[in-house]
Amino acid sequence: MSYQIELRHLYYFKVLAEELHFRKAAERLYISQPGLSRQIKQMEEIYQATLFDRGKRYVRLTGAGFYLKKEVDSLFNQIDKITRELRIMGSDDVTELRLGFIGSAVQSVLAKVLVRLKQDFPAVEVDLQELSNEMQVAKVLKEDLDFGLVRLDDFPKGLQSIPILKEHFSLVVPHDYPIQKMNFKGLGDFKNESFILFSKDYSHSYFDLVMSIFKDAAFEPHVALRTVNALTIFNLVEQGLGVAIVPASLKKGYNSKVKFIDLDHIQQRTTLSLIYNANVSHPGIDLFLDVIHKELNLTRKV
């Protein structure tokens, strides 16, 4: 058969596999429904495999269809990556950076780094994604993110990490709580309180670090609630549902009726790190590294 599979046919398949509806897929592709059916039938003849199970009221992927969808999705992701990097290489200006972050990074470093980036490189667009630490690691390794801002102690092979902020913790209590910094004796005074903490989904290593604070204070906390969102923690504390321990930088940027007691006397510190894929090299990586090192006065390794 002289007919050959072309990229557009794989795209037709991709859209139909997403819609599982010939009319809707044809509308997305701006082709006729019979034309789409014909293209899919030709693909099945070439591959000698049925890709879709067609019924009067349904369209489903077969086993071969599921396999092809996985491979086609990977192919188009790679094409997008190639297109993006070729555009960067063909221009003196980096056009886009994809940056993941955890919420506490906004108050501590992210905002001022983005201001500096906008001042120095106004044409650069930044795609910001607030994600858990583990999700950022996975996306950076898969090259779905250029950078991540995370709180982790250990990093998997293939990731480059730069510590950019080491800070102490703060105890968060309702604004009318009788204990404050001047009469704070120790965390042991709070052993009968309920605690609201960042969950393990935020970071397993971070959660373990916080739990070590309680171990040093010689009590096991009653953890009433867990969340991955700082504002949620502050709102719950404000409502009197418990107290919390958070990175000290979270004192900035929120307007909740809570107060912070610095735990700067304890040994535990939490580190915010910048991560990127050690196996990826394009102008955007170097550009952002230069900006973040200059803005935060870090010494860049050559």
N, C-alpha and C positions, 0 to 999 in steps of 0.2 A: 504494500500500500504506500503510495507516494505522500499521503498526508502525514505531516510531522507535528508533534506537540510544540507549541510556541508558548512564550511566557503569558500571553494574554489568555490562552486556554486554561492555564493553571490558575489565573486570577478569576476566570469565570467559575471554575470549580470552587475556589476559596469562598467566593461570595455566596454561592449556592449552599455550601457546607455550613455557612454561618446562618443563613436565612431558613434553610430547609423548606423552601417554598419557591416554586419556579417563577410565579408571577412577581413576587417581591424582589427576587434576585434579578430578574430581567429588568425591572424598573430601576434598580440600583446601577445596573450596567448599561442602561440606555440602549438595550437591544430587544428584539421581539422574543416572546416566550418560546415560539417554535424554534427560533434561531438558537436559543440557549439550549433547548432540549437536544437539538441536532449536534451542537458542539460537545455536550456531555456524552452523548451516544458514541461519537467518534473517538473520544478519549477512552471510553470503555473498550472499544474495539481494538485500539492500539495497545492498551495495557492488558488486554485479554482478562479483564476483571470487572465485575459489577461494583460500581462505586456507591450507588444509591439504591435503596429498596423503595420502590414507588408503589403507593397505594392510592385509592380514590380520594382519601382524605388526609394522607400523610406522605412525607418524604423523610427517609431515615438513611443515615450513613451505614454502609456495610462494614465488615471488618477491614476490607481493603480500603474503603473510604476513610475510615478513622486513621489508618496508617498514612494515607496520602495527605490528609488534612494536617497531621502533625508535621510531616516533612515540608509541605507547602508553606505552612506558617513560619517554620524555621527559615525557609528559602527567602520569603519576602522580608522577614526581619533582617536577614543578612543583606538583602538588596537595599533596604532603607539605610543600613549602617554604611554600606559602600557609597551610596549617594550622598549621605551627610558628610562623610569624610573627604570625598572628592571635591565637594563644594568648598570645604574648608581649605583643602590643598590648593584649589584654584583661585583662592582669594587671599588677600593680605589680612582680611578681617575674619575672626572667628564669629560665626553667626549664632550659635546656640550652645548652651551648656545645660546639662541635666543634673540637678543637684538634689539629693535626698537629705533629710534632716530629721532630728527628733525635736520635740517642742522646746526643750530647754536651751537648744542652740540659738533660738531666735533672740532671746534676751541677752545672751552672753557674747556671741560673736557674729552671728549670721547677718543681722541688720546692717552693722557697720561695714562688713565686707561687701555686701551688695551695694551699699552707697558708694564705696570706693570703686567697685567694678563699673558702676554706671557712670561715674565721673571720668574714669580712664578709658572705658570702652563702651560708649553709649549705644553702639549698634548691636552689641551682644544681647541676645535674648536668653533668659534663664527660665528653665522649666523646673519649678520647685515642687517637691513631693514630700509631704510629711509622712514618714513611715517608721515602723519599729526598727530597732537595731538589726535584728536578724533579717528582715526584709531588705534593708539597704545592702547588707553584705551579699545576699543572693543576687540582687539586681546589679550591683557593681561587678560581681564575678561574671554575670551573664552579659555584661556590657550594655545593660538597659539603663544604667546610670553612669555618669562620668565621675561623680564624687558622692560621698556620704559623710554626714556628721553624726557620730555614734558615741555611745558610752559602753565600751567593751574593754576587757582586759586581755583577751586572746584573739588573735586574728588568723583566719585560715590561710593556707598557702596560696599565693597568687595575689594577695592584697598588700598594698603598701599603706602604712599608717603613719600619721604625723600627730603627736600630741600637741594640742593647741591651747588647752586650758585645764589646769588642775585646781580644784576648788574644794572647800570644806562643805559640810552639810548645814542645814538649818532645820530647826524644829518649828512647825507651823501650828499655831493655836488660835482660837477665836479672839477677836480684838479685845474683848472684855475679860479674858482669862486672867486670874489673879497673879499668876507667875509671869515675870518678864526677865530680861537679861540681868538686871541688877540683883534680883533675889533668886535667880536660878541656881540651884545647888548641884543638880545632876539629873541625868535621864531616869535614874531610879525613882525619882519623885512621880514619874508618869507610868509606873508599872501597872496601875489599875485602870488606865485609860484604854479606850479603843483606838487603834491606829488605822489610818487610811494610807495605803502605800501604792507605789507603782507596782504593777503586777509583773510576773515573770515574762509575760509577753513583751514588756518594754525592754528587758534584757535580763537573762538568767544571771550573768555575772554581777550586774548592778544590784539585783535583788539579794544575791548572796552577800554582797558587800554591806548592804543596809542591815541584813540580819546579823552580821558580825558586830555591828554597833550595839545591838541588844544583848548579844552574848557577852560583850565586854562590860555591859551595865548589869550583868548577872540576873537577867530576867527574860522570859519568853513573852513576846508581845501578843496581845489579843488583836489579831488583824481582822477588823470588821469588814473592810471593803478594799477592793483592789481595782485599779484602773490604769490606763496608759495615758491619760490626759491630765495635765497639770491644773487646768482651770476647773475641771471636775473635782479634783482633790480640794482645791481652795474653797469651792462652793460648798462642798460637804462639811469641811471644817467650819466654815462660816455658820452653817446651820446647826453646829453643835453635835455632829454625828461622830466626832473623833478628832484626833490630832494627827500630824503627819511629819515625815522626815523627807526633805527634798534637797537637791543641789542648791547652794546659796544663791546662785545667779538667778533663780526663779523669783527672787524678791522683786525684780524689776519687771515692769511691763504688764502687771495685772492690777485690777482695781477692786479686789475682794476685801471684805472687812475681816482681815486676819492680821496677825502679827508674827514676826519671825524672831526666833531666838537662835543666834549663831552657835553652832556646835564646833567652834574652832579649836576647842581644847582637846578634842578626841583625835586619835591617830588616823582615822579613815578619811580618805580623800577620793573624789571621783574625777575622772579625766575624760574630757571631751576630745575626740580625735577625728581628724580628717582622713578618710580612706579613699583609695582609688586603685584601679586595676594595674598591677605591676607589668602586665603583658601588653598594655595598650599604650600607644604613643601617637598623639596628634597635637597640633598647635594649641587646641583648647586646654589640654592638660597643663602645659607649661604656662599658658596665660593666667589661668586661675591660681596656680601655685605661686606665681610671682605676686599676684594681687594679695593673696592671703598672707604671704610672708611679709610683704611690705606693710600692710595694714596692722598686723598683729605684732610687728617687730620681731619676727622669728628669724633665726639663722638658717638659711637654706643650704642643705647639703649639696655639694657639687658632684 
